[in-house]
C-alpha cells in the first residue's frame, strides 16, 4: 500500500509539471475569416462635455436645433447640484418640480447610488429641453461639476478612432476623427496624457500622427468645435483607446513558414524575446476568406531568439493559405506580435 501511495504521488507530480498540450480545432464549414482590424470600432458621439468651476459657474451650450437636448449636471463632490438654464432669447427656465414640464423643459434630480450608477458624486440633475433653437443656451451651476450635453436626434456626430489598436514600442500612433452632418467649419483637437494635439483635415477626415512615450492602456479625448453650413455653432466630445505594448517580444515577419503532410499543417516562426516567460503561440488558418482551422499552445520562452512550432490537423486540400499568427504574453500581459501572411505550404514528411 505504501509503495502504491508513493507511485500515485509521483504520477500526480508528473502530471502537474508536464508541459500543457497544444489545442487545435476546425471551424464550421463555410465560416468566414475576417482579417484583424487595425483599430477598435469607431466611437460615435452626439454630445459634448464642459467643466464648471467655482470661478466660472456659467458655460455656453451650443445647440444645432431641430431636436431635443439632454443636459446632465454631475457634481464633483457629494453635494446636491442645482442648475439654471437660460434660453437664447434670455428666458430663464425654472421647472416647477421634479419631472414636471415648464415651457418645454423637464427637470429630474437623482442620486447616482440610488439608481445603480457607480459615480463618486452626490445628487445630480438632468434637464431635458424638448426642442432647441439653433443657438447657444447658457447653464449656471451652483457647485463645481461636469456638464454633459447631448443632442440624440441631431444628424451632426463625431466618429473617433486610433490606429493601431495594439502599438509596439517606437511604432507611430494615428488619431482620427470624422464629423458627419452639414459642417461649415470645424477645429478638432485631442488630448493624450497632458498634451493637446491639433488634428489636420483632409478629405473630411481629421488626423494626427505621433510617437508618444507611453505604456499600457491609453485613452484619447477628442474635442470638436465649429459651425454648421447654416451658421449654427456646435460642439462634440469623443474618445478612443489603444494599448501601448511593453515590447516583451517580437514575431519575426520573414520567419513564418508552413509545410504540410499526412493531413497536418506545420507552422514555424521565430520570436525575439526581451522579457522571458510564458507566451501563447496562436495560429488561425484560412483560405480565400474561409476559416479552416486553428491551433494554440503555451511556450516558455528565453531571452533572445526562440523558434516556435505548432502542428494543426488540416484536411482541406486548399493550396493557398492565409495564416493569422499571434504571440500573446501571459506573464507579461499583452500582444507581443501579430502577423498575417499568405503561404503556399511545401509538401514534406513530418518526422
ABEGO torsion letter per residue (X at the ends): XAAAAAAAAAAAAAAAABBBBBBBBBBBBGBBBBBBBABBBBBBBABBBBBBBAABABBBBBBAEGBBBBBBBBBABABBBBBBBBBAAGBBBBBABBGBBBGGBBBBBBBAAAAGBBBBBBBBBBBBBABBBBBBBBBBBABBBBBBBBBAABABBBBBBBOBABBBBGBBBBBBBBBBEBBABBBBBBBBEABBBBBBBBGGBBBBBBBBBBBEBBBBBBBBBEBBAAGBBBBBBBBBBBBBBAGABBBBAAABBBBBBGGBBBBBBBBBBABBEBBBBBBBBBBGGBBABBBBBBBBBBBEBBBBBBBBBBABABABBBBBBBBBBAABBEBABBBBBBBBBBBBBBX
